[in-house]
Amino acid sequence: MPKTSITEQQKEWAIKISAGVATLVLCYAMMINPVLANFPFLIQGIRNSQQRIQLYHDIRDLKQNLENSESFMPALTERSQLLGKITDVASRNKIRVQTLTPRTEAEGSYVRLRVEMDGQGSFLSLIKFLQSIEKMGASVKVKDVSVLWKPAPDSKDRAYSLQLQIAFETFLKQRVKKNV
């Protein structure tokens, strides 16, 4: 059998190659593999961060919309003016207001105002009144309308032949923000 001799240079190359391979395996095991194992968690973290940013923008937009919608909302101190507007609209549309009963109920930083109105008028005046209330500007919503035919004893007064019961509802701001 022939004897092969390994030269010094070949030994040096073998040591360098085996040291390089050991270094690569060690670097992979210590640095690259942990990063690759955490990659799905990192991607999920990026997605969560993007969702949080989107939610932050949505909340900021909703707050701005709330401030804009509150700017048109009447304050609690304007309650009597609102009731006066309702009575004025009723008299302009030929409805006799017999009673106007407001009820307030606190809901967070707002007050729910429920107004019950009893009156008399004709069907046409009721329709015109409801259209005028809708156009009034304040966000007054008609919740209930009851109509009862009740002719007057003298048949001349047919303009007020219906007994009306109307319920309105709106929200009022409790505190008015001061602009500084």
Buried (B, 14 or more C-beta within 10 A) or exposed (E): EEEEEEEEEEEEEEEEEEEEEEEEEEEEEEEEEEEEEEEEEEEEEEEEEEEEEEEEEEEEEEEEEEEEEBEEBBBBEBBEEBBEBBBEBBEEBBBBBEEBEBEEEEEEEBBBBBBBBBBBBBEEBBEBBBEBBEEBEBEBEEEEEEEEEEEEEEEEEEBBBBBBBBBBBBBBBBEEEEEE
